[in-house]
């Protein structure tokens, strides 16, 4: 005989009669994704039925990687609300005082230096874009059509998936649109990466930390030049100097000519010297090997 159930608790009780076992069915509402506050799937028993529904909107999901085709490149000073996120991205690679990092990013302007962010679309309409990468560009002294790429960084979790290439390609388009024709950069251990992008070994250049219309260009050009090795400036004497007296007696014969050298050095080879990693290697301020690279865009 089936057990009697109190009507007040009927919704939370299942009958034990084998002949009347309820069937579990999936509701069509499984495909509906609605945001919720709980983090676990909900199992509910609807009144008067044996229908089992699962709320898949509360299932934990892994955050998908951004789509490369949807990434955008925007200046930092045009998106001040993303300064903190950009500072965290850079400090993940090069730890530094947060206040100092924010101050450096705050110097970005259209007059250079200029900081750019590689952004992923917003995951939801109310959320902010995700900062995927960052790069800093500066003008180059005495080269009005060149830019120096000072820093390039991609989020650590997204490296090796093509975001670095996308960032560099975006820099080229950004520079070309503003009339620049060459990019310079330095690297310690990413020679192959930049070589695949078309960069070649080059000579060091001087990047301008700041530019000002009020600062004369002649003064800027004087900064990176090495001081010329001039002899000490000694005022010439205005007093007349007496010529040395010739010794008395017959003059001495002139000295004999020097003998011709037996061997001569071979002439230097024609054409530019070969570029090798050892010959083009420089050092940074800490003494670490550094390589200068450049590309015409």
C-alpha positions in Angstrom: 0.0 0.0 0.0 1.5 3.4 -1.0 2.6 5.7 1.8 0.4 8.7 2.4 2.2 12.1 2.0 1.3 15.3 3.8 0.1 17.8 1.2 2.2 20.5 2.6 5.4 18.7 2.0 4.3 16.8 -1.2 6.7 18.8 -3.4 9.8 17.6 -1.6 8.8 13.9 -1.2 9.1 11.1 -3.8 6.9 8.1 -3.6 8.5 4.7 -3.2 5.9 2.7 -5.1 7.9 0.7 -7.8 4.9 0.8 -10.1 4.7 4.5 -10.0 8.3 5.5 -10.3 8.6 9.1 -11.7 10.5 9.5 -14.9 13.2 12.1 -15.1 13.0 14.3 -18.2 15.1 17.2 -19.3 13.2 20.4 -19.8 13.6 22.4 -23.0 14.7 25.3 -20.8 18.2 23.7 -20.7 19.2 25.9 -23.7 18.3 29.1 -21.9 21.3 30.9 -20.5 20.3 33.4 -17.9 22.7 35.2 -15.5 22.4 34.2 -11.9 24.2 34.8 -8.6 24.8 31.2 -7.6 27.9 29.3 -8.7 26.3 25.8 -8.8 23.7 24.2 -11.0 20.2 24.2 -9.6 18.0 21.1 -9.4 14.3 21.9 -8.9 11.2 19.8 -8.9 8.2 21.6 -10.4 4.8 21.3 -8.7 2.6 18.5 -9.8 5.2 16.9 -12.2 8.3 14.9 -12.1 10.2 17.3 -14.4 13.9 17.8 -13.6 15.5 21.1 -14.8 19.2 22.1 -14.7 20.2 25.8 -14.8 23.3 25.7 -17.0 23.8 29.4 -16.7 25.5 28.8 -13.3 27.9 26.2 -14.6 31.6 27.4 -14.2 33.2 28.0 -17.6 36.8 28.7 -18.6 37.4 32.2 -20.1 38.0 31.7 -23.8 41.0 33.3 -25.4 40.3 36.6 -27.3 39.8 36.4 -31.0 42.7 37.9 -32.9 40.5 39.4 -35.5 38.5 41.4 -32.9 41.5 43.0 -31.2 41.9 46.8 -31.4 44.9 49.1 -30.7 44.1 52.3 -28.8 46.3 55.0 -27.1 46.4 54.9 -23.3 45.6 58.6 -23.0 42.4 58.0 -24.9 41.3 55.3 -22.4 42.2 56.6 -18.9 39.9 54.2 -17.3 42.2 51.4 -18.3 45.4 52.8 -16.8 45.4 50.5 -13.8 44.9 47.4 -15.9 47.7 48.4 -18.3 50.0 49.1 -15.3 49.3 45.7 -13.9 50.1 44.1 -17.3 53.5 45.8 -17.5 54.4 45.2 -13.9 53.8 41.5 -14.4 56.8 41.5 -16.7 58.9 44.3 -15.3 58.0 44.9 -11.6 58.1 48.6 -10.7 56.4 51.0 -8.3 52.8 51.3 -9.2 52.8 55.1 -8.7 55.9 55.4 -11.0 54.3 53.1 -13.6 51.1 55.1 -13.6 53.0 58.3 -13.9 54.9 57.0 -16.9 51.7 55.9 -18.6 50.2 59.3 -17.9 52.8 60.9 -20.0 51.4 59.4 -23.2 50.3 61.9 -25.8 49.9 62.3 -29.5 53.1 64.3 -29.5 55.1 61.3 -28.2 56.1 59.3 -26.3 52.9 57.4 -26.9 51.6 54.3 -25.2 49.4 51.9 -27.0 47.2 49.1 -25.7 46.0 46.0 -27.5 42.4 45.5 -26.4 40.1 42.6 -26.5 36.3 43.2 -26.9 34.2 43.5 -23.8 33.0 40.1 -22.5 29.7 41.7 -21.5 28.1 45.1 -22.4 28.8 46.4 -19.0 32.4 45.2 -18.6 35.5 47.1 -19.7 37.8 45.8 -22.5 40.6 43.5 -21.5 44.2 44.8 -21.9 46.0 42.1 -23.9 49.2 43.9 -24.7 51.1 47.1 -24.5 53.8 49.0 -26.5 55.5 52.4 -26.1 56.6 54.5 -29.1 59.0 57.5 -29.1 60.4 59.8 -31.7 64.0 59.3 -33.0 66.5 62.1 -32.9 67.6 63.4 -36.4 65.2 60.9 -38.1 61.8 62.5 -38.5 60.3 59.5 -40.3 61.4 56.9 -37.7 59.9 55.7 -34.4 61.6 53.7 -31.6 59.6 50.8 -30.1 60.7 51.0 -26.5 58.6 48.3 -24.9 56.5 45.4 -26.1 54.7 43.1 -23.7 51.8 40.6 -24.0 49.8 39.1 -21.1 51.7 36.1 -19.8 48.7 33.8 -20.1 48.3 34.6 -23.8 51.9 34.3 -25.1 52.7 32.0 -27.9 49.2 32.4 -29.5 49.9 35.1 -32.1 49.1 38.2 -29.9 52.7 39.5 -30.1 52.6 39.4 -33.9 49.2 41.1 -33.9 50.6 43.8 -31.7 53.6 44.5 -33.9 51.5 44.5 -37.1 49.2 47.0 -35.4 52.1 49.2 -34.6 53.2 49.3 -38.2 49.7 50.3 -39.4 49.5 52.9 -36.6 52.9 54.4 -37.6 52.2 54.3 -41.3 49.0 56.2 -40.9 50.9 59.0 -39.2 53.6 59.3 -41.9 56.4 57.3 -40.3 58.4 54.9 -42.5 60.8 53.0 -40.2 60.6 51.3 -36.8 63.6 50.7 -34.5 63.8 48.4 -31.5 66.1 46.5 -29.2 66.0 43.0 -28.0 68.0 40.6 -25.8 66.7 37.2 -26.8 63.9 37.7 -29.4 66.0 37.9 -32.6 64.2 35.1 -34.4 60.7 36.5 -33.5 61.5 40.0 -34.9 63.4 38.5 -37.9 60.3 36.6 -38.9 58.5 39.9 -38.9 61.0 41.4 -41.3 63.3 43.2 -38.9 67.1 43.3 -39.6 70.1 44.2 -37.5 70.7 47.9 -37.5 72.6 50.7 -35.8 71.7 52.3 -32.4 69.5 55.3 -32.5 68.6 57.9 -29.9 65.0 58.0 -28.7 63.5 61.3 -27.4 62.0 60.9 -24.0 59.9 64.0 -24.6 59.3 66.5 -27.4 58.4 70.2 -27.0 57.6 72.8 -29.5 59.2 75.4 -27.3 62.6 73.5 -27.2 64.9 74.4 -30.0 65.8 71.6 -32.4 69.4 72.6 -32.3 69.5 71.9 -28.5 67.9 68.4 -29.0 70.4 67.5 -31.7 73.2 68.3 -29.2 72.2 65.8 -26.6 73.3 62.4 -28.0 76.5 63.7 -29.7 79.7 62.6 -28.1 82.0 65.4 -27.0 84.6 66.1 -29.7 88.2 65.4 -28.7 89.6 68.8 -29.2 93.0 69.9 -27.9 93.0 72.2 -24.9 92.2 75.7 -25.9 95.3 77.7 -25.1 95.4 81.4 -26.0 98.2 82.1 -28.4 101.0 84.2 -27.1 101.1 87.8 -28.6 104.8 88.3 -27.8 107.3 88.0 -30.6 109.3 84.8 -30.5 112.9 85.0 -31.7 113.9 82.4 -34.2 116.6 79.9 -33.2 120.0 80.9 -34.4 121.6 78.6 -37.0 124.7 76.9 -35.8 128.0 78.1 -37.2 129.9 76.0 -39.7 128.8 73.9 -42.6 125.2 72.6 -42.7 124.5 68.9 -42.0 123.4 66.7 -44.9 119.7 65.7 -45.1 118.9 62.3 -43.6 118.6 59.3 -45.9 115.1 58.3 -47.1 113.2 55.6 -45.2 113.3 52.1 -46.8 110.2 50.9 -48.6 108.0 48.4 -46.7 108.6 44.8 -47.7 104.9 43.9 -47.5 101.7 45.9 -48.0 98.4 45.3 -46.4 95.6 44.0 -48.7 92.9 46.5 -49.7 89.7 46.2 -47.8 86.9 44.2 -49.4 84.4 46.1 -51.5 80.8 46.4 -50.3 79.3 46.7 -46.8 80.8 44.5 -44.1 78.9 41.3 -43.3 76.4 41.6 -40.5 76.8 38.9 -37.9 75.4 38.7 -34.4 78.8 39.1 -32.8 79.7 42.1 -34.9 76.4 43.9 -34.3 76.2 43.1 -30.6 76.0 46.0 -28.1 75.4 46.2 -24.4 72.8 48.0 -22.3 73.4 50.0 -19.2 73.6 46.8 -17.1 76.2 45.3 -19.4 73.8 42.7 -20.9 74.0 41.9 -24.7 71.5 43.8 -26.7 70.7 43.9 -30.4 69.4 46.8 -32.4 66.9 46.0 -35.1 65.0 48.0 -37.7 62.4 47.6 -40.4 61.1 49.8 -43.2 57.3 50.0 -43.2 
